[in-house]
Amino acid sequence: MPKVVDHDQRRTELVDATWRIIARHGIEGTTMRQIAAEAGFANGALKPYFSTKDDLLSFAFGHVFGQTSQRMLEATAGTTGLVALRAFCHEILPLDENRISEARIVIPFWQRALTDPDKARLHDTAMLEWRAALHSCLAQARGDGHVHTAVPDDDIVGHLMTVVLGAQITAVLSPAEHSPERLISQLDGYLRLLASGD
């Protein structure tokens, strides 16, 4: 009887292997052969799933986005307003090894998205979803009387997105200067400004 293959599981295993290899070698130093070996597959076994490294990178970005969004749902369950906003941002900030590994996938994806319209659209769709969630949290916070700044919500959401996405770059490139404690302190300082209206 032929072995039943769980293709979704195989894709996930390949993405997990991709994280580890990119973390070690960077995207340019990563080969499909290395990824296959890391995942315990023969090199040719990757072809039915990802014909090129670029295809794998797009899937890996989607996987990272999905994982982050799932963590956001769990972290914000039963919360509203600024508490939810803070928890939401924490799941993007590179505060542990797992989220730093995610950043190592996202950064080369951004580079490819500069010249690949399909990747750019994938990124735009993901970021629009996160922006909508931030807007919802912020509207709740204003409605609860916890935000007193006159700065427009669009500007606040834009600033928060710049902070959390920028932190992914700086934490990977300059980890000593961007510890989790410092990133959390910077976020909390900004949220206090929103609450005080200063």
Backbone bond lengths (Angstrom), bond angles and torsions (degrees), N, CA, C in turn:
res aa  C-N    CA-C-N  psi(-1)  N-CA   C-N-CA  omega(-1)  CA-C   N-CA-C  phi
1 M - - - 1.459 - - 1.532 109.16 -
2 P 1.343 118.83 128.38 1.473 120.23 -178.14 1.522 111.33 -65.95
3 K 1.329 113.50 147.39 1.466 120.20 -179.39 1.530 109.90 -70.12
4 V 1.335 116.47 134.38 1.458 121.50 177.65 1.526 108.02 -82.78
5 V 1.326 115.99 125.90 1.462 121.00 -177.87 1.522 109.57 -104.96
6 D 1.314 116.57 127.50 1.464 121.94 175.37 1.528 107.10 -88.10
7 H 1.329 116.05 100.22 1.468 120.03 -173.23 1.528 112.63 -68.47
8 D 1.333 116.88 -36.30 1.468 118.82 177.68 1.529 110.21 -63.64
9 Q 1.331 116.27 -40.66 1.461 120.26 178.66 1.523 110.42 -63.75
10 R 1.322 116.63 -40.36 1.468 120.01 179.21 1.525 110.96 -63.07
11 R 1.331 116.19 -42.67 1.469 119.06 178.24 1.532 110.58 -60.35
12 T 1.328 115.87 -43.62 1.463 120.19 179.62 1.526 110.71 -62.71
13 E 1.313 117.53 -41.29 1.465 121.14 177.99 1.524 110.83 -62.85
14 L 1.322 116.13 -38.41 1.465 119.89 179.07 1.531 110.70 -67.67
15 V 1.332 117.04 -39.31 1.462 120.11 177.98 1.528 110.14 -65.65
16 D 1.323 116.92 -42.41 1.467 119.89 178.03 1.524 110.67 -61.38
17 A 1.313 116.95 -41.03 1.464 120.85 177.28 1.523 110.84 -65.35
18 T 1.331 115.66 -37.13 1.466 119.85 179.03 1.522 111.26 -60.70
19 W 1.327 116.87 -43.61 1.466 119.99 177.74 1.515 110.92 -54.68
20 R 1.339 115.00 -48.99 1.462 119.15 -175.04 1.525 111.43 -64.28
21 I 1.327 116.62 -41.48 1.465 120.03 -178.14 1.528 110.84 -69.72
22 I 1.343 117.33 -44.92 1.465 120.04 179.61 1.525 110.60 -63.41
23 A 1.336 117.03 -37.62 1.459 120.24 177.75 1.530 111.04 -60.73
24 R 1.319 115.95 -34.03 1.468 120.01 -179.18 1.521 113.19 -83.08
25 H 1.350 115.98 -41.11 1.463 119.53 -168.08 1.534 114.68 -118.03
26 G 1.342 117.95 -8.75 1.462 119.73 -173.29 1.521 109.74 77.44
27 I 1.333 116.44 163.50 1.470 119.64 -175.68 1.524 111.68 -66.40
28 E 1.332 117.75 -37.75 1.459 119.70 -177.44 1.522 111.35 -70.35
29 G 1.333 116.74 -29.87 1.453 120.16 179.95 1.513 113.82 -89.34
30 T 1.311 116.99 2.05 1.465 121.86 -177.92 1.523 110.29 -93.13
31 T 1.320 116.40 133.86 1.467 120.73 177.00 1.529 109.65 -118.11
32 M 1.313 115.25 157.78 1.461 120.54 177.20 1.533 109.85 -62.33
33 R 1.326 116.79 -34.62 1.466 120.81 178.77 1.524 110.66 -62.67
34 Q 1.343 117.01 -42.42 1.467 120.67 178.57 1.532 111.13 -63.55
35 I 1.330 115.65 -42.29 1.464 120.08 -179.29 1.532 109.99 -63.58
36 A 1.339 115.92 -45.07 1.463 119.94 179.59 1.526 110.27 -60.64
37 A 1.328 117.09 -44.77 1.464 120.66 -179.85 1.522 111.08 -63.32
38 E 1.327 116.63 -41.96 1.466 121.00 179.93 1.525 111.33 -62.75
39 A 1.327 115.91 -36.02 1.470 120.92 -179.37 1.534 112.11 -84.04
40 G 1.346 116.36 -7.49 1.458 119.75 -179.94 1.512 113.95 81.87
41 F 1.349 117.02 24.02 1.457 121.57 179.97 1.524 109.93 -111.49
42 A 1.321 115.42 157.77 1.458 119.54 168.88 1.525 108.33 -70.36
43 N 1.328 116.70 150.74 1.465 120.46 -175.92 1.525 111.95 -55.22
44 G 1.324 117.00 -42.59 1.458 120.31 -178.22 1.514 113.89 -68.14
45 A 1.334 117.03 -16.70 1.466 120.60 -178.44 1.522 112.44 -68.89
46 L 1.341 117.50 -16.48 1.465 120.60 -179.79 1.530 112.20 -76.72
47 K 1.319 116.86 -27.81 1.470 120.78 -171.72 1.530 113.65 -54.78
48 P 1.350 119.83 -42.18 1.469 118.11 -179.88 1.528 113.51 -65.25
49 Y 1.316 116.98 -19.45 1.465 121.13 -176.63 1.526 112.04 -100.86
50 F 1.320 116.14 -45.35 1.465 121.24 -176.43 1.524 107.74 -143.06
51 S 1.324 116.54 111.70 1.462 118.94 -177.10 1.522 111.92 -76.66
52 T 1.340 116.75 -24.68 1.465 120.19 179.54 1.529 109.81 -136.68
53 K 1.317 115.38 165.76 1.465 120.98 176.86 1.523 110.06 -64.93
54 D 1.326 117.32 -32.89 1.467 120.82 177.81 1.529 111.32 -63.70
55 D 1.337 117.09 -40.54 1.470 120.45 176.74 1.522 110.40 -60.73
56 L 1.325 115.46 -42.57 1.460 120.47 179.32 1.515 110.78 -64.08
57 L 1.323 117.15 -39.32 1.464 120.99 -179.73 1.531 110.54 -64.32
58 S 1.333 117.79 -40.69 1.469 120.72 177.94 1.522 110.80 -63.44
59 F 1.333 116.42 -43.96 1.458 119.37 178.71 1.525 110.41 -64.32
60 A 1.329 116.24 -40.54 1.462 120.71 -179.89 1.526 110.51 -62.46
61 F 1.337 118.00 -40.55 1.461 120.69 177.32 1.523 110.15 -61.98
62 G 1.340 116.63 -46.57 1.457 120.17 178.69 1.517 111.94 -60.35
63 H 1.327 115.86 -38.41 1.455 120.96 178.58 1.534 110.80 -66.12
64 V 1.317 116.62 -44.88 1.469 121.26 178.23 1.526 110.18 -61.37
65 F 1.334 116.33 -45.20 1.462 120.25 179.12 1.528 110.66 -60.17
66 G 1.330 116.22 -43.85 1.457 120.28 179.87 1.520 112.18 -63.83
67 Q 1.327 116.50 -42.72 1.466 120.24 178.63 1.523 110.99 -63.36
68 T 1.333 115.89 -44.31 1.463 120.07 -179.42 1.521 110.30 -63.54
69 S 1.313 117.08 -44.35 1.463 121.18 -179.54 1.525 111.28 -63.46
70 Q 1.327 117.23 -37.80 1.465 120.18 177.31 1.531 110.69 -65.08
71 R 1.324 116.94 -42.01 1.465 120.32 176.57 1.520 110.68 -61.76
72 M 1.333 116.41 -38.68 1.465 120.39 178.65 1.522 111.00 -60.91
73 L 1.331 116.32 -44.65 1.467 120.15 178.86 1.523 110.78 -59.21
74 E 1.315 115.92 -43.83 1.461 120.08 -178.82 1.533 111.03 -68.78
75 A 1.329 116.70 -41.32 1.466 120.81 -176.27 1.527 112.36 -70.71
76 T 1.333 117.16 -29.28 1.459 120.47 -176.65 1.528 112.93 -98.50
77 A 1.324 117.62 -2.23 1.469 120.27 -179.57 1.525 110.55 -58.00
78 G 1.319 116.17 127.69 1.461 120.78 178.73 1.515 114.87 78.54
79 T 1.336 117.07 7.13 1.464 120.67 178.44 1.519 110.04 -118.38
80 T 1.319 116.43 162.79 1.463 121.98 176.69 1.515 109.52 -142.82
81 G 1.326 115.06 173.34 1.455 121.60 170.87 1.512 115.16 56.63
82 L 1.342 115.41 -137.92 1.460 120.69 -175.08 1.523 111.94 -66.54
83 V 1.324 117.69 -30.77 1.470 120.09 177.76 1.533 109.35 -63.75
84 A 1.322 116.04 -45.27 1.462 120.33 177.94 1.525 110.89 -66.47
85 L 1.333 116.64 -40.05 1.460 121.12 179.60 1.529 110.50 -59.89
86 R 1.317 116.07 -45.25 1.468 121.32 179.80 1.532 110.40 -63.39
87 A 1.337 117.23 -46.27 1.461 120.87 -179.64 1.529 111.04 -63.01
88 F 1.319 115.86 -39.04 1.466 121.63 178.58 1.530 110.08 -59.52
89 C 1.326 116.40 -48.98 1.468 121.07 -178.65 1.522 111.94 -64.73
90 H 1.322 116.93 -35.49 1.463 120.45 179.51 1.526 112.14 -58.94
91 E 1.322 117.01 -31.74 1.461 119.42 -177.02 1.518 112.54 -76.75
92 I 1.319 118.15 -16.14 1.468 121.52 174.77 1.518 110.20 -93.40
93 L 1.329 117.29 -38.84 1.461 120.58 -178.50 1.532 110.88 -58.12
94 P 1.329 117.54 139.81 1.473 121.31 -179.27 1.532 111.01 -78.71
95 L 1.332 116.09 77.35 1.466 121.51 -173.02 1.529 113.43 -96.92
96 D 1.333 117.71 -6.55 1.462 119.94 177.20 1.531 108.29 -150.80
97 E 1.328 116.26 177.22 1.464 120.37 -175.08 1.523 112.22 -62.12
98 N 1.321 117.27 -36.50 1.457 119.71 179.91 1.526 111.06 -63.20
99 R 1.337 116.93 -46.01 1.466 120.30 -178.77 1.529 111.71 -72.86
100 I 1.321 117.86 -26.65 1.472 119.82 173.29 1.525 109.68 -69.66
101 S 1.339 116.79 -39.60 1.470 120.06 175.59 1.524 110.77 -61.21
102 E 1.343 116.46 -38.98 1.462 119.59 176.54 1.527 110.75 -61.95
103 A 1.323 116.25 -40.70 1.465 119.79 178.46 1.524 111.28 -62.24
104 R 1.323 116.55 -34.35 1.470 120.26 179.09 1.529 112.03 -68.17
105 I 1.311 117.33 -21.39 1.464 121.64 173.22 1.530 109.81 -83.20
106 V 1.327 115.80 -42.83 1.463 121.12 -174.44 1.525 111.82 -66.32
107 I 1.319 117.63 -41.13 1.466 120.47 -175.56 1.525 111.98 -60.49
108 P 1.340 120.83 -51.19 1.467 118.33 176.91 1.524 113.22 -66.37
109 F 1.343 116.95 -27.84 1.469 119.06 175.65 1.523 109.70 -62.90
110 W 1.348 116.90 -43.47 1.467 119.90 177.92 1.519 110.96 -57.86
111 Q 1.319 116.50 -42.51 1.464 120.15 -179.66 1.520 111.08 -59.46
112 R 1.331 116.46 -44.16 1.466 120.34 179.38 1.529 110.82 -68.28
113 A 1.324 117.12 -35.77 1.469 120.95 -177.42 1.524 112.24 -64.91
114 L 1.325 117.61 -20.68 1.465 120.60 178.51 1.524 112.00 -61.21
115 T 1.327 116.82 -30.27 1.467 120.22 -176.17 1.530 113.18 -123.03
116 D 1.321 117.11 1.76 1.464 121.08 -178.77 1.529 108.72 -117.67
117 P 1.339 118.39 106.28 1.470 120.96 -176.74 1.529 113.97 -58.67
118 D 1.333 117.96 -35.06 1.465 120.03 179.38 1.529 110.90 -65.18
119 K 1.308 116.43 -42.08 1.465 119.98 178.19 1.528 110.40 -68.34
120 A 1.315 117.12 -38.15 1.467 120.62 178.25 1.525 110.61 -62.03
121 R 1.341 117.05 -41.23 1.468 120.50 178.58 1.524 111.15 -66.33
122 L 1.317 116.58 -40.78 1.461 120.99 177.45 1.525 110.39 -59.76
123 H 1.316 115.85 -43.67 1.467 120.55 179.25 1.527 110.86 -66.09
124 D 1.318 117.43 -45.19 1.470 121.04 -179.03 1.528 110.96 -59.56
125 T 1.330 116.51 -43.12 1.462 120.46 179.88 1.526 110.81 -61.43
126 A 1.323 116.42 -43.72 1.465 120.79 179.82 1.525 111.00 -63.95
127 M 1.327 116.52 -44.73 1.465 119.79 -176.58 1.530 111.80 -69.70
128 L 1.334 117.38 -33.50 1.466 120.04 176.06 1.529 110.88 -62.79
129 E 1.328 116.40 -37.37 1.467 120.38 178.37 1.533 110.41 -64.46
130 W 1.331 116.30 -44.16 1.470 119.35 179.39 1.520 111.31 -66.70
131 R 1.330 116.62 -40.85 1.470 119.49 178.80 1.532 111.10 -60.87
132 A 1.322 116.27 -41.59 1.464 119.99 179.54 1.527 110.53 -61.77
133 A 1.326 116.96 -40.30 1.464 120.45 179.00 1.527 110.67 -66.00
134 L 1.318 117.78 -41.26 1.464 120.99 177.97 1.525 111.09 -64.09
135 H 1.317 116.36 -41.86 1.474 120.56 177.08 1.528 110.72 -59.27
136 S 1.328 116.60 -41.87 1.455 120.55 -179.99 1.526 111.46 -63.39
137 C 1.321 116.93 -45.41 1.478 120.84 177.87 1.516 110.89 -61.47
138 L 1.319 116.59 -42.37 1.460 121.33 -177.79 1.535 110.73 -66.83
139 A 1.328 116.42 -40.75 1.468 119.63 177.88 1.524 110.56 -62.73
140 Q 1.329 117.18 -39.75 1.462 120.65 176.47 1.528 110.74 -62.04
141 A 1.333 115.70 -43.56 1.463 119.92 -178.76 1.520 111.05 -63.45
142 R 1.323 116.90 -40.59 1.477 119.92 177.61 1.533 110.13 -66.14
143 G 1.316 115.11 -43.21 1.461 119.09 179.69 1.521 113.07 -62.41
144 D 1.336 116.36 -31.29 1.467 121.42 178.53 1.531 112.49 -83.46
145 G 1.344 115.79 -3.48 1.462 119.61 -179.45 1.514 114.35 78.57
146 H 1.345 117.16 21.81 1.463 120.77 -177.85 1.523 113.74 -98.74
147 V 1.333 117.26 -5.02 1.462 121.57 177.44 1.520 107.79 -122.57
148 H 1.330 116.44 125.36 1.462 120.75 -175.39 1.528 114.07 -120.05
149 T 1.303 117.14 1.58 1.451 119.40 -179.66 1.530 110.64 -73.81
150 A 1.330 115.22 150.26 1.469 120.31 176.20 1.528 111.86 -88.78
151 V 1.337 116.92 -2.28 1.467 120.53 179.16 1.526 108.75 -62.94
152 P 1.332 118.45 131.15 1.473 120.75 -178.34 1.527 112.18 -61.10
153 D 1.324 115.60 148.70 1.463 120.65 -178.94 1.526 112.40 -58.01
154 D 1.339 117.34 -39.20 1.465 119.49 178.89 1.525 111.54 -57.72
155 D 1.334 116.07 -40.58 1.462 119.90 -179.99 1.521 111.44 -69.00
156 I 1.323 117.19 -38.72 1.462 121.05 179.07 1.522 110.13 -64.72
157 V 1.318 116.47 -47.04 1.464 120.27 179.59 1.527 110.05 -62.43
158 G 1.319 116.69 -42.53 1.465 119.85 177.48 1.515 111.94 -60.00
159 H 1.324 116.35 -41.96 1.464 120.58 179.05 1.527 110.41 -64.65
160 L 1.317 117.40 -45.53 1.462 120.30 -179.94 1.530 111.65 -61.96
161 M 1.324 117.07 -40.69 1.460 119.89 178.18 1.522 110.81 -64.16
162 T 1.330 116.22 -40.55 1.463 119.76 177.81 1.519 111.06 -62.95
163 V 1.322 116.24 -41.24 1.465 120.99 -179.60 1.526 111.20 -64.13
164 V 1.337 117.64 -52.09 1.468 119.44 -173.51 1.528 111.93 -71.08
165 L 1.336 117.09 -37.18 1.458 119.13 179.07 1.525 110.92 -74.61
166 G 1.318 116.46 -39.49 1.461 120.04 176.54 1.514 111.97 -63.07
167 A 1.331 116.58 -34.65 1.468 120.77 178.96 1.519 111.25 -63.07
168 Q 1.334 117.03 -30.14 1.465 119.27 177.96 1.527 110.69 -63.27
169 I 1.321 116.39 -38.05 1.464 120.35 179.02 1.521 110.83 -71.15
170 T 1.335 116.29 -50.65 1.460 119.50 -174.11 1.526 112.18 -67.85
171 A 1.323 117.86 -34.39 1.471 119.95 -179.60 1.525 111.10 -68.83
172 V 1.340 116.96 -31.64 1.463 120.47 177.85 1.526 110.57 -76.86
173 L 1.331 116.62 -42.42 1.468 120.07 -175.12 1.527 113.35 -83.37
174 S 1.331 117.11 -33.19 1.471 120.98 -177.09 1.525 110.10 -133.78
175 P 1.320 117.48 64.95 1.467 119.74 -173.54 1.529 113.78 -61.11
176 A 1.316 117.65 -33.51 1.472 119.90 -177.72 1.523 111.65 -65.36
177 E 1.328 116.64 -28.05 1.469 120.97 -176.94 1.525 112.09 -94.78
178 H 1.303 117.47 -6.31 1.467 120.20 -175.83 1.527 109.79 -134.86
179 S 1.315 114.60 63.73 1.455 120.50 178.90 1.525 109.68 -69.28
180 P 1.329 117.75 159.33 1.470 119.90 175.94 1.527 112.24 -54.73
181 E 1.334 116.36 -39.67 1.466 119.80 -179.72 1.521 111.51 -61.79
182 R 1.318 116.03 -40.89 1.473 119.50 -179.81 1.524 110.87 -69.29
183 L 1.326 117.05 -41.24 1.463 120.11 179.23 1.529 110.86 -62.55
184 I 1.332 116.51 -42.51 1.466 120.25 178.81 1.521 110.10 -65.16
185 S 1.330 117.30 -41.76 1.460 121.31 179.47 1.529 111.23 -61.55
186 Q 1.337 116.74 -41.31 1.465 120.59 179.62 1.528 110.89 -65.02
187 L 1.324 116.36 -43.48 1.465 119.86 178.85 1.523 110.61 -63.58
188 D 1.326 116.58 -46.56 1.463 120.09 -178.27 1.530 111.53 -63.71
189 G 1.326 116.48 -35.95 1.460 119.70 177.14 1.522 111.44 -61.90
190 Y 1.324 116.23 -41.64 1.462 120.06 179.08 1.524 111.10 -66.98
191 L 1.326 116.84 -41.06 1.467 119.86 179.28 1.532 111.49 -64.93
192 R 1.324 116.43 -33.93 1.475 119.06 176.49 1.537 110.67 -65.97
193 L 1.318 116.42 -36.33 1.475 119.83 176.90 1.527 110.47 -63.98
194 L 1.330 116.96 -40.23 1.469 120.02 177.91 1.518 110.34 -62.81
195 A 1.313 116.44 -40.79 1.454 120.57 -177.58 1.525 112.23 -70.46
196 S 1.331 116.29 -36.42 1.475 120.18 -175.58 1.521 111.72 -81.86
197 G 1.342 116.44 -27.12 1.465 119.24 -177.60 1.505 113.48 83.41
198 D 1.327 118.46 6.90 1.470 121.84 178.95 1.526 111.43 -71.86
